[in-house]
Amino acid sequence: MNYDFWTSKLIAHILEKEFGIKYNPRSLSPVLKKLGFKYKKGKRTYERDEKTVEGWVKEQGEKLLKNKRRVQGTHLR
């Protein structure tokens, strides 16, 4: 398995899956610290696919317009 970053939740999952050891992810942090592991906050990088964004905007815009027309055509009593 290749992961970009490891979280305590992921480590807890792997420990249970591979070794049958259950850990609450919150209780893993002190254990990992005692073992010499250090926490480092990662930076996320986002790549934006303009074609995908345009398609999503068009699809969602059409849904919103359809719902707006449907709502405007109803009479509240």
PASEDO-688806 format. One record per atom (N, C-alpha, C): residue in one letter; x, y, z. Coordinates in steps of 0.001 Angstrom, whole numbers, padded with zeros to 6 digits, always signed. Each point is the difference from the previous one (the first is absolute). Example, Ala and Ser with C-alpha at 12.3 -4.5 7.8 and 13.67 -1.06 7.14 Angstrom:
# residues 2
A+013190-005690+007800 A-000890+001190+000000 A+000900+001200+000000 S-000350+001050-000720 S+000820+001190+000060 S-000770+001090+000730 
END
This chain:
# residues 77
M+000839-001188+000000 M-000839+001188+000000 M+000877+001242+000000 N-000414+000973-000773 N+000740+001247-000064 N-000937+001136+000413 Y+000314+000662+001095 Y-000822+001101+000492 Y+000827+001277+000003 D-000644+001090-000356 D+000680+001289+000029 D+000234+000466+001428 F-000927-000336+000883 F+000159+000371+001403 F-000699-001047+000856 W+000464-000127+001223 W-000553-000974+000919 W-000709+000742+001119 T-001195-000413+000307 T-000743+000582+001103 T-000122-001049+001091 S-000323+000442+001201 S-000175-000961+001084 S-001184-000918-000295 K-001001+000508-000703 K-001151-000820-000372 K+000429-001113-000964 L+000832+000353-000963 L+000506-000982-000953 L+000870-001036+000699 I+000866+000439+000897 I+000876-000921+000721 I-000835-000955+000856 A-001033+000515+000665 A-000884-000846+000808 A-000682-001054-000874 H-000433+000411-001180 H-000650-000926-000930 H+000966-001108-000424 I+001221+000358-000341 I+000987-000983-000446 I+000384-000944+001141 L+000162+000536+001206 L+000320-000852+001148 L-001094-001047+000236 E-001255+000432-000142 E-001096-000944+000206 E-000066-001027-001136 K+000160+000472-001219 K-000100-000886-001164 K+001151-001014-000051 E+001198+000466+000218 E+001176-000851-000159 E+000319-000846+001238 F-000261+000553+001201 F+000432-000682+001217 F-001129-000314+000983 G-001212+000463-000309 G-001125-000236+000900 G+000065+000827+001273 I+000793+001068-000018 I+000162+000870+001171 I-000879+001227-000185 K-000932+000199+000944 K-000895+001159-000096 K+000559+001155+000819 Y+000080+001149-000638 Y+000454+001231+000658 Y-000968+001118-000345 N-000298+000813+000971 N-000726+001223-000280 N+001007+000954-000636 P-000318+000601-001164 P+000969+000891-000653 P+000543+001098+000916 R-000825+000492+000915 R+000457+001062+000909 R+001063-000499+000970 S-000082-001272+000353 S+000975-000526+000961 S+001312-000391-000680 L+000042+000025-001315 L+001225-000353-000712 L+001043+001107+000029 S-000424+001235+000038 S+000955+001116-000042 S+001063-000086+001089 P-000378-000191+001275 P+001032-000105+001038 P+000910-001217-000197 V-000567-001101-000476 V+000798-001207-000241 V+001027+000262-001093 L-000440+000605-001074 L+000909+000299-001110 L+001088+000976+000427 K-000379+000964+000838 K+000985+000966+000493 K+001072-000701+000844 K-000427-000938+000863 K+000953-000749+000817 K+000939-000847-000854 L-000499-000431-001144 L+000818-000815-000906 L+000935+000849-000859 G-000096+001330+000146 G+000908+000881-000723 G-000547+000595-001283 F-001272-000271-000291 F-000603+000591-001191 F-000438+001424+000292 K+000108+000849-000990 K-000375+001395+000182 K-001134+000376-000938 Y-000830+000890+000491 Y-001131+000496-000767 Y+000456+001150-000879 K-000356-000063-001233 K+000300+001099-000906 K-001247+000266-000830 K-000464+001220+000078 K-001186+000361-000754 K+000371+000159-001471 G-000677-000753-000823 G+000276+000039-001426 G-000718+001137-000698 K+000521+000354-001135 K-000651+001016-000825 K-000688-000701-001156 R-001229+000321-000187 R-000729-000593-001115 R+000203+000858-001241 T+000124-000690-001087 T+000056+000705-001278 T-001215-000420-000803 Y-000595+000949-000623 Y-001201-000266-000768 Y+000269+000279-001472 E-000392-000953-000806 E+000083+000196-001433 E-001423+000159-000505 R-000206+000987-000796 R-001339+000299-000457 R-000133-000360-001474 D-000970-000858-000296 D-000292-000392-001366 D-001157+000867-000478 E+000318+000982-000812 E-001001+000986-000420 E-001186-000629-000732 K+000239-001018-000814 K-001106-000638-000722 K-000962-000681+000970 T+000546-000655+001010 T-000840-000645+000999 T-000797+001034+000779 V+000644+001104+000358 V-000678+001067+000741 V-001136+000587-000843 E+000278+000270-001267 E-001032+000562-000882 E-001186-000958-000133 G+000295-001287-000153 G-001074-000994-000110 G-000840-000055+001251 W+000663+000049+001164 W-000724-000043+001265 W-000877+001235+000169 V+000559+001167-000316 V-000755+001254+000134 V-001220-000028-000913 K+000184-000457-001228 K-001114-000060-000947 K-001083-000950+000515 E+000414-001181+000447 E-000952-000999+000500 E-000766+000512+001214 Q+000738+000557+000959 Q-000643+000497+001218 Q-000875+001218-000298 G+000464+000859-000911 G-000785+001176-000380 G-001324-000398-000623 E+000030-001023-000854 E-001238-000477-000617 E-000949-000561+001045 K+000527-000736+000968 K-000838-000546+001074 K-000629+001123+000823 L+000798+001020+000309 L-000510+001119+000794 L-001087+000755-000750 L+000225+000237-001293 L-001015+000690-000800 L-001278-000820-000082 K+000122-001292-000173 K-001153-000889-000087 K-000799+000053+001307 N+000703-000082+001135 N-000663+000059+001304 N-000635+001361+000230 K+000687+001062-000410 K-000531+001354+000180 K-001299+000162-000785 R-000012-000479-001242 R-001212+000100-000813 R-001120-000813+000623 R+000313-001178+000490 R-001009-000854+000619 R-000569+000666+001250 V+000850+000585+000810 V-000433+000661+001228 V-000807+001252-000322 Q+000418+000758-000998 Q-000723+001220-000369 Q-001368-000320-000578 G-000169-001179-000590 G-001285-000377-000590 G-000994-000530+001026 T+000425-000175+001235 T-000916-000519+001017 T-000576+001157+000799 H-001153-000242+000553 H-000654+000996+000850 H-000049-000543+001421 L+000533+000767+000925 L-000021-000409+001404 L-001339+000353+000601 R-000555-000905+000748 R-001324+000256+000622 R+000134+000023+001479 
END
